[in-house]
Amino acid sequence: MTNSTLIKIYKNIKKSRLEKGYSQAKFAELTGLSEDYISLIENGKRTPSLKRLIIIADVLEIDAYKLLM
């Protein structure tokens, strides 16, 4: 993936999380991921695997491909 695609993913995860009204702590609890890991993703310091991206999308109640747009 290109850097611009990854940046879109990071921003869309954060945007969607905030639209749902989830704090990072609540989002971490719902996804089963650590709060630190969520923060690293949203700040572009970690890239989630496809498996984790699907988990994130499921919790956000959106199709995973929409995180790329």
PDB file of N, H, CA, C and O in Angstrom:
ATOM      1  N   MET A   1       0.837  -1.181   0.000  1.00  0.00           N
ATOM      2  CA  MET A   1       0.000   0.000   0.000  1.00  0.00           C
ATOM      3  C   MET A   1       0.880   1.241   0.000  1.00  0.00           C
ATOM      4  O   MET A   1       1.983   1.244   0.546  1.00  0.00           O
ATOM      5  N   THR A   2       0.377   2.269  -0.611  1.00  0.00           N
ATOM      6  H   THR A   2      -0.520   2.266  -1.055  1.00  0.00           H
ATOM      7  CA  THR A   2       1.126   3.522  -0.643  1.00  0.00           C
ATOM      8  C   THR A   2       0.916   4.278   0.661  1.00  0.00           C
ATOM      9  O   THR A   2      -0.012   4.006   1.423  1.00  0.00           O
ATOM     10  N   ASN A   3       1.809   5.236   0.893  1.00  0.00           N
ATOM     11  H   ASN A   3       2.563   5.457   0.274  1.00  0.00           H
ATOM     12  CA  ASN A   3       1.690   6.055   2.096  1.00  0.00           C
ATOM     13  C   ASN A   3       0.358   6.783   2.156  1.00  0.00           C
ATOM     14  O   ASN A   3      -0.248   6.879   3.223  1.00  0.00           O
ATOM     15  N   SER A   4      -0.107   7.298   1.021  1.00  0.00           N
ATOM     16  H   SER A   4       0.385   7.220   0.154  1.00  0.00           H
ATOM     17  CA  SER A   4      -1.369   8.033   1.026  1.00  0.00           C
ATOM     18  C   SER A   4      -2.544   7.126   1.389  1.00  0.00           C
ATOM     19  O   SER A   4      -3.488   7.568   2.044  1.00  0.00           O
ATOM     20  N   THR A   5      -2.493   5.876   0.972  1.00  0.00           N
ATOM     21  H   THR A   5      -1.727   5.517   0.440  1.00  0.00           H
ATOM     22  CA  THR A   5      -3.545   4.924   1.319  1.00  0.00           C
ATOM     23  C   THR A   5      -3.512   4.629   2.816  1.00  0.00           C
ATOM     24  O   THR A   5      -4.555   4.576   3.467  1.00  0.00           O
ATOM     25  N   LEU A   6      -2.327   4.442   3.349  1.00  0.00           N
ATOM     26  H   LEU A   6      -1.480   4.486   2.820  1.00  0.00           H
ATOM     27  CA  LEU A   6      -2.195   4.173   4.781  1.00  0.00           C
ATOM     28  C   LEU A   6      -2.682   5.360   5.607  1.00  0.00           C
ATOM     29  O   LEU A   6      -3.350   5.181   6.625  1.00  0.00           O
ATOM     30  N   ILE A   7      -2.350   6.557   5.173  1.00  0.00           N
ATOM     31  H   ILE A   7      -1.808   6.703   4.345  1.00  0.00           H
ATOM     32  CA  ILE A   7      -2.792   7.757   5.885  1.00  0.00           C
ATOM     33  C   ILE A   7      -4.319   7.836   5.889  1.00  0.00           C
ATOM     34  O   ILE A   7      -4.919   8.207   6.897  1.00  0.00           O
ATOM     35  N   LYS A   8      -4.942   7.488   4.772  1.00  0.00           N
ATOM     36  H   LYS A   8      -4.454   7.186   3.953  1.00  0.00           H
ATOM     37  CA  LYS A   8      -6.410   7.470   4.700  1.00  0.00           C
ATOM     38  C   LYS A   8      -6.976   6.482   5.718  1.00  0.00           C
ATOM     39  O   LYS A   8      -7.942   6.785   6.419  1.00  0.00           O
ATOM     40  N   ILE A   9      -6.372   5.312   5.791  1.00  0.00           N
ATOM     41  H   ILE A   9      -5.587   5.066   5.221  1.00  0.00           H
ATOM     42  CA  ILE A   9      -6.837   4.298   6.733  1.00  0.00           C
ATOM     43  C   ILE A   9      -6.762   4.832   8.160  1.00  0.00           C
ATOM     44  O   ILE A   9      -7.733   4.735   8.911  1.00  0.00           O
ATOM     45  N   TYR A  10      -5.625   5.390   8.536  1.00  0.00           N
ATOM     46  H   TYR A  10      -4.836   5.469   7.926  1.00  0.00           H
ATOM     47  CA  TYR A  10      -5.441   5.906   9.896  1.00  0.00           C
ATOM     48  C   TYR A  10      -6.484   6.979  10.206  1.00  0.00           C
ATOM     49  O   TYR A  10      -7.112   6.955  11.263  1.00  0.00           O
ATOM     50  N   LYS A  11      -6.660   7.912   9.286  1.00  0.00           N
ATOM     51  H   LYS A  11      -6.149   7.931   8.427  1.00  0.00           H
ATOM     52  CA  LYS A  11      -7.603   9.013   9.499  1.00  0.00           C
ATOM     53  C   LYS A  11      -9.041   8.514   9.540  1.00  0.00           C
ATOM     54  O   LYS A  11      -9.838   8.976  10.357  1.00  0.00           O
ATOM     55  N   ASN A  12      -9.373   7.580   8.667  1.00  0.00           N
ATOM     56  H   ASN A  12      -8.726   7.205   8.003  1.00  0.00           H
ATOM     57  CA  ASN A  12     -10.742   7.064   8.628  1.00  0.00           C
ATOM     58  C   ASN A  12     -11.095   6.249   9.868  1.00  0.00           C
ATOM     59  O   ASN A  12     -12.241   6.276  10.318  1.00  0.00           O
ATOM     60  N   ILE A  13     -10.141   5.539  10.416  1.00  0.00           N
ATOM     61  H   ILE A  13      -9.211   5.517  10.050  1.00  0.00           H
ATOM     62  CA  ILE A  13     -10.395   4.805  11.661  1.00  0.00           C
ATOM     63  C   ILE A  13     -10.718   5.800  12.769  1.00  0.00           C
ATOM     64  O   ILE A  13     -11.703   5.638  13.490  1.00  0.00           O
ATOM     65  N   LYS A  14      -9.891   6.820  12.901  1.00  0.00           N
ATOM     66  H   LYS A  14      -9.091   6.951  12.316  1.00  0.00           H
ATOM     67  CA  LYS A  14     -10.117   7.813  13.961  1.00  0.00           C
ATOM     68  C   LYS A  14     -11.435   8.554  13.742  1.00  0.00           C
ATOM     69  O   LYS A  14     -12.211   8.736  14.681  1.00  0.00           O
ATOM     70  N   LYS A  15     -11.684   8.978  12.518  1.00  0.00           N
ATOM     71  H   LYS A  15     -11.054   8.831  11.756  1.00  0.00           H
ATOM     72  CA  LYS A  15     -12.910   9.710  12.196  1.00  0.00           C
ATOM     73  C   LYS A  15     -14.136   8.862  12.519  1.00  0.00           C
ATOM     74  O   LYS A  15     -15.078   9.343  13.149  1.00  0.00           O
ATOM     75  N   SER A  16     -14.125   7.616  12.093  1.00  0.00           N
ATOM     76  H   SER A  16     -13.359   7.226  11.582  1.00  0.00           H
ATOM     77  CA  SER A  16     -15.257   6.723  12.326  1.00  0.00           C
ATOM     78  C   SER A  16     -15.437   6.427  13.809  1.00  0.00           C
ATOM     79  O   SER A  16     -16.562   6.344  14.299  1.00  0.00           O
ATOM     80  N   ARG A  17     -14.341   6.272  14.508  1.00  0.00           N
ATOM     81  H   ARG A  17     -13.427   6.340  14.110  1.00  0.00           H
ATOM     82  CA  ARG A  17     -14.406   6.022  15.959  1.00  0.00           C
ATOM     83  C   ARG A  17     -15.059   7.207  16.661  1.00  0.00           C
ATOM     84  O   ARG A  17     -15.931   7.031  17.511  1.00  0.00           O
ATOM     85  N   LEU A  18     -14.631   8.416  16.300  1.00  0.00           N
ATOM     86  H   LEU A  18     -13.922   8.559  15.609  1.00  0.00           H
ATOM     87  CA  LEU A  18     -15.186   9.615  16.922  1.00  0.00           C
ATOM     88  C   LEU A  18     -16.653   9.808  16.567  1.00  0.00           C
ATOM     89  O   LEU A  18     -17.440  10.248  17.405  1.00  0.00           O
ATOM     90  N   GLU A  19     -17.029   9.482  15.330  1.00  0.00           N
ATOM     91  H   GLU A  19     -16.389   9.125  14.650  1.00  0.00           H
ATOM     92  CA  GLU A  19     -18.432   9.576  14.922  1.00  0.00           C
ATOM     93  C   GLU A  19     -19.322   8.643  15.743  1.00  0.00           C
ATOM     94  O   GLU A  19     -20.484   8.952  16.008  1.00  0.00           O
ATOM     95  N   LYS A  20     -18.765   7.505  16.141  1.00  0.00           N
ATOM     96  H   LYS A  20     -17.821   7.255  15.926  1.00  0.00           H
ATOM     97  CA  LYS A  20     -19.497   6.558  16.983  1.00  0.00           C
ATOM     98  C   LYS A  20     -19.509   7.001  18.451  1.00  0.00           C
ATOM     99  O   LYS A  20     -20.255   6.459  19.265  1.00  0.00           O
ATOM    100  N   GLY A  21     -18.682   7.984  18.773  1.00  0.00           N
ATOM    101  H   GLY A  21     -18.075   8.425  18.111  1.00  0.00           H
ATOM    102  CA  GLY A  21     -18.627   8.477  20.147  1.00  0.00           C
ATOM    103  C   GLY A  21     -17.784   7.619  21.072  1.00  0.00           C
ATOM    104  O   GLY A  21     -17.930   7.687  22.292  1.00  0.00           O
ATOM    105  N   TYR A  22     -16.901   6.809  20.495  1.00  0.00           N
ATOM    106  H   TYR A  22     -16.783   6.753  19.504  1.00  0.00           H
ATOM    107  CA  TYR A  22     -16.053   5.929  21.301  1.00  0.00           C
ATOM    108  C   TYR A  22     -14.756   6.628  21.684  1.00  0.00           C
ATOM    109  O   TYR A  22     -14.099   7.242  20.843  1.00  0.00           O
ATOM    110  N   SER A  23     -14.400   6.532  22.936  1.00  0.00           N
ATOM    111  H   SER A  23     -14.934   6.034  23.619  1.00  0.00           H
ATOM    112  CA  SER A  23     -13.059   6.937  23.352  1.00  0.00           C
ATOM    113  C   SER A  23     -12.102   5.854  22.870  1.00  0.00           C
ATOM    114  O   SER A  23     -12.536   4.773  22.471  1.00  0.00           O
ATOM    115  N   GLN A  24     -10.817   6.136  22.903  1.00  0.00           N
ATOM    116  H   GLN A  24     -10.465   7.014  23.227  1.00  0.00           H
ATOM    117  CA  GLN A  24      -9.857   5.095  22.523  1.00  0.00           C
ATOM    118  C   GLN A  24      -9.963   3.912  23.476  1.00  0.00           C
ATOM    119  O   GLN A  24      -9.817   2.764  23.057  1.00  0.00           O
ATOM    120  N   ALA A  25     -10.214   4.180  24.745  1.00  0.00           N
ATOM    121  H   ALA A  25     -10.333   5.113  25.085  1.00  0.00           H
ATOM    122  CA  ALA A  25     -10.324   3.103  25.728  1.00  0.00           C
ATOM    123  C   ALA A  25     -11.523   2.206  25.423  1.00  0.00           C
ATOM    124  O   ALA A  25     -11.400   0.981  25.439  1.00  0.00           O
ATOM    125  N   LYS A  26     -12.675   2.806  25.146  1.00  0.00           N
ATOM    126  H   LYS A  26     -12.775   3.801  25.133  1.00  0.00           H
ATOM    127  CA  LYS A  26     -13.875   2.025  24.833  1.00  0.00           C
ATOM    128  C   LYS A  26     -13.697   1.255  23.524  1.00  0.00           C
ATOM    129  O   LYS A  26     -14.086   0.092  23.419  1.00  0.00           O
ATOM    130  N   PHE A  27     -13.105   1.918  22.531  1.00  0.00           N
ATOM    131  H   PHE A  27     -12.789   2.863  22.617  1.00  0.00           H
ATOM    132  CA  PHE A  27     -12.866   1.281  21.242  1.00  0.00           C
ATOM    133  C   PHE A  27     -11.918   0.095  21.399  1.00  0.00           C
ATOM    134  O   PHE A  27     -12.126  -0.959  20.797  1.00  0.00           O
ATOM    135  N   ALA A  28     -10.897   0.269  22.195  1.00  0.00           N
ATOM    136  H   ALA A  28     -10.727   1.125  22.684  1.00  0.00           H
ATOM    137  CA  ALA A  28      -9.952  -0.820  22.455  1.00  0.00           C
ATOM    138  C   ALA A  28     -10.672  -2.003  23.099  1.00  0.00           C
ATOM    139  O   ALA A  28     -10.444  -3.155  22.730  1.00  0.00           O
ATOM    140  N   GLU A  29     -11.530  -1.711  24.050  1.00  0.00           N
ATOM    141  H   GLU A  29     -11.715  -0.775  24.350  1.00  0.00           H
ATOM    142  CA  GLU A  29     -12.291  -2.768  24.721  1.00  0.00           C
ATOM    143  C   GLU A  29     -13.180  -3.519  23.728  1.00  0.00           C
ATOM    144  O   GLU A  29     -13.245  -4.748  23.758  1.00  0.00           O
ATOM    145  N   LEU A  30     -13.856  -2.789  22.859  1.00  0.00           N
ATOM    146  H   LEU A  30     -13.803  -1.791  22.835  1.00  0.00           H
ATOM    147  CA  LEU A  30     -14.768  -3.401  21.890  1.00  0.00           C
ATOM    148  C   LEU A  30     -14.041  -4.228  20.834  1.00  0.00           C
ATOM    149  O   LEU A  30     -14.561  -5.246  20.377  1.00  0.00           O
ATOM    150  N   THR A  31     -12.840  -3.795  20.442  1.00  0.00           N
ATOM    151  H   THR A  31     -12.417  -2.968  20.813  1.00  0.00           H
ATOM    152  CA  THR A  31     -12.084  -4.510  19.411  1.00  0.00           C
ATOM    153  C   THR A  31     -11.211  -5.632  19.976  1.00  0.00           C
ATOM    154  O   THR A  31     -10.791  -6.531  19.248  1.00  0.00           O
ATOM    155  N   GLY A  32     -10.948  -5.568  21.269  1.00  0.00           N
ATOM    156  H   GLY A  32     -11.289  -4.838  21.861  1.00  0.00           H
ATOM    157  CA  GLY A  32     -10.046  -6.547  21.876  1.00  0.00           C
ATOM    158  C   GLY A  32      -8.583  -6.188  21.660  1.00  0.00           C
ATOM    159  O   GLY A  32      -7.693  -6.999  21.915  1.00  0.00           O
ATOM    160  N   LEU A  33      -8.339  -4.972  21.188  1.00  0.00           N
ATOM    161  H   LEU A  33      -9.063  -4.313  20.981  1.00  0.00           H
ATOM    162  CA  LEU A  33      -6.982  -4.480  20.982  1.00  0.00           C
ATOM    163  C   LEU A  33      -6.619  -3.560  22.146  1.00  0.00           C
ATOM    164  O   LEU A  33      -7.505  -3.083  22.855  1.00  0.00           O
ATOM    165  N   SER A  34      -5.356  -3.312  22.345  1.00  0.00           N
ATOM    166  H   SER A  34      -4.636  -3.699  21.769  1.00  0.00           H
ATOM    167  CA  SER A  34      -4.969  -2.427  23.443  1.00  0.00           C
ATOM    168  C   SER A  34      -5.186  -0.962  23.063  1.00  0.00           C
ATOM    169  O   SER A  34      -5.159  -0.595  21.888  1.00  0.00           O
ATOM    170  N   GLU A  35      -5.399  -0.153  24.068  1.00  0.00           N
ATOM    171  H   GLU A  35      -5.421  -0.451  25.023  1.00  0.00           H
ATOM    172  CA  GLU A  35      -5.566   1.280  23.843  1.00  0.00           C
ATOM    173  C   GLU A  35      -4.303   1.874  23.213  1.00  0.00           C
ATOM    174  O   GLU A  35      -4.384   2.744  22.347  1.00  0.00           O
ATOM    175  N   ASP A  36      -3.152   1.401  23.651  1.00  0.00           N
ATOM    176  H   ASP A  36      -3.086   0.694  24.355  1.00  0.00           H
ATOM    177  CA  ASP A  36      -1.882   1.865  23.064  1.00  0.00           C
ATOM    178  C   ASP A  36      -1.815   1.536  21.576  1.00  0.00           C
ATOM    179  O   ASP A  36      -1.371   2.359  20.776  1.00  0.00           O
ATOM    180  N   TYR A  37      -2.252   0.344  21.207  1.00  0.00           N
ATOM    181  H   TYR A  37      -2.613  -0.325  21.857  1.00  0.00           H
ATOM    182  CA  TYR A  37      -2.217  -0.071  19.806  1.00  0.00           C
ATOM    183  C   TYR A  37      -3.155   0.793  18.966  1.00  0.00           C
ATOM    184  O   TYR A  37      -2.803   1.188  17.854  1.00  0.00           O
ATOM    185  N   ILE A  38      -4.341   1.088  19.489  1.00  0.00           N
ATOM    186  H   ILE A  38      -4.626   0.767  20.392  1.00  0.00           H
ATOM    187  CA  ILE A  38      -5.282   1.964  18.787  1.00  0.00           C
ATOM    188  C   ILE A  38      -4.641   3.333  18.565  1.00  0.00           C
ATOM    189  O   ILE A  38      -4.728   3.897  17.475  1.00  0.00           O
ATOM    190  N   SER A  39      -4.007   3.853  19.588  1.00  0.00           N
ATOM    191  H   SER A  39      -3.936   3.395  20.474  1.00  0.00           H
ATOM    192  CA  SER A  39      -3.340   5.150  19.480  1.00  0.00           C
ATOM    193  C   SER A  39      -2.234   5.113  18.428  1.00  0.00           C
ATOM    194  O   SER A  39      -2.100   6.048  17.639  1.00  0.00           O
ATOM    195  N   LEU A  40      -1.454   4.056  18.412  1.00  0.00           N
ATOM    196  H   LEU A  40      -1.563   3.297  19.053  1.00  0.00           H
ATOM    197  CA  LEU A  40      -0.381   3.926  17.427  1.00  0.00           C
ATOM    198  C   LEU A  40      -0.931   3.874  16.007  1.00  0.00           C
ATOM    199  O   LEU A  40      -0.353   4.466  15.096  1.00  0.00           O
ATOM    200  N   ILE A  41      -2.036   3.177  15.815  1.00  0.00           N
ATOM    201  H   ILE A  41      -2.506   2.697  16.555  1.00  0.00           H
ATOM    202  CA  ILE A  41      -2.667   3.115  14.489  1.00  0.00           C
ATOM    203  C   ILE A  41      -3.120   4.505  14.068  1.00  0.00           C
ATOM    204  O   ILE A  41      -2.800   4.967  12.973  1.00  0.00           O
ATOM    205  N   GLU A  42      -3.865   5.166  14.944  1.00  0.00           N
ATOM    206  H   GLU A  42      -4.124   4.791  15.834  1.00  0.00           H
ATOM    207  CA  GLU A  42      -4.423   6.471  14.604  1.00  0.00           C
ATOM    208  C   GLU A  42      -3.352   7.534  14.373  1.00  0.00           C
ATOM    209  O   GLU A  42      -3.590   8.524  13.681  1.00  0.00           O
ATOM    210  N   ASN A  43      -2.191   7.326  14.948  1.00  0.00           N
ATOM    211  H   ASN A  43      -1.998   6.522  15.510  1.00  0.00           H
ATOM    212  CA  ASN A  43      -1.088   8.270  14.758  1.00  0.00           C
ATOM    213  C   ASN A  43      -0.123   7.831  13.658  1.00  0.00           C
ATOM    214  O   ASN A  43       0.936   8.432  13.477  1.00  0.00           O
ATOM    215  N   GLY A  44      -0.492   6.789  12.933  1.00  0.00           N
ATOM    216  H   GLY A  44      -1.352   6.301  13.081  1.00  0.00           H
ATOM    217  CA  GLY A  44       0.302   6.354  11.797  1.00  0.00           C
ATOM    218  C   GLY A  44       1.611   5.671  12.139  1.00  0.00           C
ATOM    219  O   GLY A  44       2.520   5.607  11.312  1.00  0.00           O
ATOM    220  N   LYS A  45       1.707   5.163  13.357  1.00  0.00           N
ATOM    221  H   LYS A  45       0.968   5.215  14.029  1.00  0.00           H
ATOM    222  CA  LYS A  45       2.949   4.510  13.766  1.00  0.00           C
ATOM    223  C   LYS A  45       2.875   2.990  13.686  1.00  0.00           C
ATOM    224  O   LYS A  45       3.893   2.308  13.803  1.00  0.00           O
ATOM    225  N   ARG A  46       1.665   2.461  13.485  1.00  0.00           N
ATOM    226  H   ARG A  46       0.838   3.016  13.390  1.00  0.00           H
ATOM    227  CA  ARG A  46       1.465   1.028  13.291  1.00  0.00           C
ATOM    228  C   ARG A  46       0.426   0.840  12.205  1.00  0.00           C
ATOM    229  O   ARG A  46      -0.491   1.651  12.067  1.00  0.00           O
ATOM    230  N   THR A  47       0.564  -0.212  11.445  1.00  0.00           N
ATOM    231  H   THR A  47       1.308  -0.871  11.557  1.00  0.00           H
ATOM    232  CA  THR A  47      -0.408  -0.545  10.413  1.00  0.00           C
ATOM    233  C   THR A  47      -1.093  -1.842  10.814  1.00  0.00           C
ATOM    234  O   THR A  47      -0.434  -2.862  11.012  1.00  0.00           O
ATOM    235  N   PRO A  48      -2.421  -1.803  10.936  1.00  0.00           N
ATOM    236  CA  PRO A  48      -3.120  -3.023  11.343  1.00  0.00           C
ATOM    237  C   PRO A  48      -3.078  -4.089  10.247  1.00  0.00           C
ATOM    238  O   PRO A  48      -3.091  -3.782   9.055  1.00  0.00           O
ATOM    239  N   SER A  49      -3.028  -5.324  10.676  1.00  0.00           N
ATOM    240  H   SER A  49      -3.018  -5.574  11.644  1.00  0.00           H
ATOM    241  CA  SER A  49      -3.116  -6.434   9.722  1.00  0.00           C
ATOM    242  C   SER A  49      -4.526  -6.451   9.141  1.00  0.00           C
ATOM    243  O   SER A  49      -5.424  -5.786   9.656  1.00  0.00           O
ATOM    244  N   LEU A  50      -4.709  -7.197   8.092  1.00  0.00           N
ATOM    245  H   LEU A  50      -3.979  -7.737   7.674  1.00  0.00           H
ATOM    246  CA  LEU A  50      -6.032  -7.318   7.474  1.00  0.00           C
ATOM    247  C   LEU A  50      -7.037  -7.859   8.489  1.00  0.00           C
ATOM    248  O   LEU A  50      -8.170  -7.385   8.562  1.00  0.00           O
ATOM    249  N   LYS A  51      -6.620  -8.844   9.261  1.00  0.00           N
ATOM    250  H   LYS A  51      -5.700  -9.230   9.201  1.00  0.00           H
ATOM    251  CA  LYS A  51      -7.498  -9.426  10.282  1.00  0.00           C
ATOM    252  C   LYS A  51      -7.951  -8.357  11.272  1.00  0.00           C
ATOM    253  O   LYS A  51      -9.133  -8.278  11.607  1.00  0.00           O
ATOM    254  N   ARG A  52      -7.021  -7.543  11.734  1.00  0.00           N
ATOM    255  H   ARG A  52      -6.061  -7.607  11.462  1.00  0.00           H
ATOM    256  CA  ARG A  52      -7.364  -6.493  12.697  1.00  0.00           C
ATOM    257  C   ARG A  52      -8.174  -5.381  12.038  1.00  0.00           C
ATOM    258  O   ARG A  52      -9.048  -4.794  12.676  1.00  0.00           O
ATOM    259  N   LEU A  53      -7.900  -5.092  10.802  1.00  0.00           N
ATOM    260  H   LEU A  53      -7.190  -5.568  10.283  1.00  0.00           H
ATOM    261  CA  LEU A  53      -8.661  -4.073  10.072  1.00  0.00           C
ATOM    262  C   LEU A  53     -10.125  -4.502   9.952  1.00  0.00           C
ATOM    263  O   LEU A  53     -11.027  -3.671  10.061  1.00  0.00           O
ATOM    264  N   ILE A  54     -10.358  -5.774   9.732  1.00  0.00           N
ATOM    265  H   ILE A  54      -9.626  -6.449   9.644  1.00  0.00           H
ATOM    266  CA  ILE A  54     -11.722  -6.296   9.647  1.00  0.00           C
ATOM    267  C   ILE A  54     -12.416  -6.214  11.012  1.00  0.00           C
ATOM    268  O   ILE A  54     -13.594  -5.864  11.090  1.00  0.00           O
ATOM    269  N   ILE A  55     -11.698  -6.532  12.070  1.00  0.00           N
ATOM    270  H   ILE A  55     -10.742  -6.817  12.007  1.00  0.00           H
ATOM    271  CA  ILE A  55     -12.254  -6.411  13.428  1.00  0.00           C
ATOM    272  C   ILE A  55     -12.642  -4.962  13.700  1.00  0.00           C
ATOM    273  O   ILE A  55     -13.727  -4.691  14.217  1.00  0.00           O
ATOM    274  N   ILE A  56     -11.760  -4.036  13.354  1.00  0.00           N
ATOM    275  H   ILE A  56     -10.879  -4.256  12.935  1.00  0.00           H
ATOM    276  CA  ILE A  56     -12.014  -2.609  13.557  1.00  0.00           C
ATOM    277  C   ILE A  56     -13.253  -2.180  12.776  1.00  0.00           C
ATOM    278  O   ILE A  56     -14.121  -1.495  13.317  1.00  0.00           O
ATOM    279  N   ALA A  57     -13.336  -2.576  11.516  1.00  0.00           N
ATOM    280  H   ALA A  57     -12.630  -3.132  11.077  1.00  0.00           H
ATOM    281  CA  ALA A  57     -14.479  -2.216  10.676  1.00  0.00           C
ATOM    282  C   ALA A  57     -15.771  -2.804  11.240  1.00  0.00           C
ATOM    283  O   ALA A  57     -16.808  -2.140  11.232  1.00  0.00           O
ATOM    284  N   ASP A  58     -15.718  -4.030  11.725  1.00  0.00           N
ATOM    285  H   ASP A  58     -14.876  -4.570  11.732  1.00  0.00           H
ATOM    286  CA  ASP A  58     -16.908  -4.658  12.304  1.00  0.00           C
ATOM    287  C   ASP A  58     -17.412  -3.865  13.508  1.00  0.00           C
ATOM    288  O   ASP A  58     -18.613  -3.629  13.636  1.00  0.00           O
ATOM    289  N   VAL A  59     -16.517  -3.462  14.373  1.00  0.00           N
ATOM    290  H   VAL A  59     -15.541  -3.653  14.268  1.00  0.00           H
ATOM    291  CA  VAL A  59     -16.904  -2.683  15.555  1.00  0.00           C
ATOM    292  C   VAL A  59     -17.469  -1.327  15.136  1.00  0.00           C
ATOM    293  O   VAL A  59     -18.404  -0.817  15.754  1.00  0.00           O
ATOM    294  N   LEU A  60     -16.900  -0.754  14.089  1.00  0.00           N
ATOM    295  H   LEU A  60     -16.141  -1.168  13.587  1.00  0.00           H
ATOM    296  CA  LEU A  60     -17.375   0.542  13.595  1.00  0.00           C
ATOM    297  C   LEU A  60     -18.649   0.405  12.751  1.00  0.00           C
ATOM    298  O   LEU A  60     -19.252   1.400  12.350  1.00  0.00           O
ATOM    299  N   GLU A  61     -19.043  -0.843  12.492  1.00  0.00           N
ATOM    300  H   GLU A  61     -18.553  -1.652  12.818  1.00  0.00           H
ATOM    301  CA  GLU A  61     -20.233  -1.162  11.707  1.00  0.00           C
ATOM    302  C   GLU A  61     -20.163  -0.590  10.286  1.00  0.00           C
ATOM    303  O   GLU A  61     -21.132  -0.035   9.767  1.00  0.00           O
ATOM    304  N   ILE A  62     -18.989  -0.744   9.681  1.00  0.00           N
ATOM    305  H   ILE A  62     -18.202  -1.194  10.103  1.00  0.00           H
ATOM    306  CA  ILE A  62     -18.804  -0.328   8.285  1.00  0.00           C
ATOM    307  C   ILE A  62     -18.066  -1.438   7.545  1.00  0.00           C
ATOM    308  O   ILE A  62     -17.433  -2.295   8.160  1.00  0.00           O
ATOM    309  N   ASP A  63     -18.156  -1.410   6.219  1.00  0.00           N
ATOM    310  H   ASP A  63     -18.671  -0.713   5.720  1.00  0.00           H
ATOM    311  CA  ASP A  63     -17.397  -2.362   5.415  1.00  0.00           C
ATOM    312  C   ASP A  63     -15.934  -1.953   5.460  1.00  0.00           C
ATOM    313  O   ASP A  63     -15.611  -0.767   5.390  1.00  0.00           O
ATOM    314  N   ALA A  64     -15.051  -2.938   5.576  1.00  0.00           N
ATOM    315  H   ALA A  64     -15.314  -3.901   5.632  1.00  0.00           H
ATOM    316  CA  ALA A  64     -13.614  -2.662   5.713  1.00  0.00           C
ATOM    317  C   ALA A  64     -13.066  -1.825   4.565  1.00  0.00           C
ATOM    318  O   ALA A  64     -12.186  -0.990   4.776  1.00  0.00           O
ATOM    319  N   TYR A  65     -13.576  -2.038   3.348  1.00  0.00           N
ATOM    320  H   TYR A  65     -14.291  -2.716   3.177  1.00  0.00           H
ATOM    321  CA  TYR A  65     -13.042  -1.287   2.217  1.00  0.00           C
ATOM    322  C   TYR A  65     -13.297   0.218   2.350  1.00  0.00           C
ATOM    323  O   TYR A  65     -12.582   1.023   1.754  1.00  0.00           O
ATOM    324  N   LYS A  66     -14.302   0.594   3.121  1.00  0.00           N
ATOM    325  H   LYS A  66     -14.883  -0.060   3.606  1.00  0.00           H
ATOM    326  CA  LYS A  66     -14.607   2.022   3.295  1.00  0.00           C
ATOM    327  C   LYS A  66     -13.526   2.742   4.082  1.00  0.00           C
ATOM    328  O   LYS A  66     -13.435   3.969   4.022  1.00  0.00           O
ATOM    329  N   LEU A  67     -12.708   2.005   4.818  1.00  0.00           N
ATOM    330  H   LEU A  67     -12.783   1.009   4.867  1.00  0.00           H
ATOM    331  CA  LEU A  67     -11.590   2.622   5.526  1.00  0.00           C
ATOM    332  C   LEU A  67     -10.499   3.076   4.552  1.00  0.00           C
ATOM    333  O   LEU A  67      -9.637   3.879   4.911  1.00  0.00           O
ATOM    334  N   LEU A  68     -10.539   2.559   3.320  1.00  0.00           N
ATOM    335  H   LEU A  68     -11.239   1.907   3.029  1.00  0.00           H
ATOM    336  CA  LEU A  68      -9.543   2.910   2.315  1.00  0.00           C
ATOM    337  C   LEU A  68      -9.946   4.126   1.504  1.00  0.00           C
ATOM    338  O   LEU A  68      -9.137   4.660   0.744  1.00  0.00           O
ATOM    339  N   MET A  69     -11.171   4.568   1.650  1.00  0.00           N
ATOM    340  H   MET A  69     -11.828   4.134   2.267  1.00  0.00           H
ATOM    341  CA  MET A  69     -11.689   5.651   0.806  1.00  0.00           C
ATOM    342  C   MET A  69     -11.552   7.021   1.458  1.00  0.00           C
ATOM    343  O   MET A  69     -11.943   8.027   0.867  1.00  0.00           O
TER     344      MET A  69
END
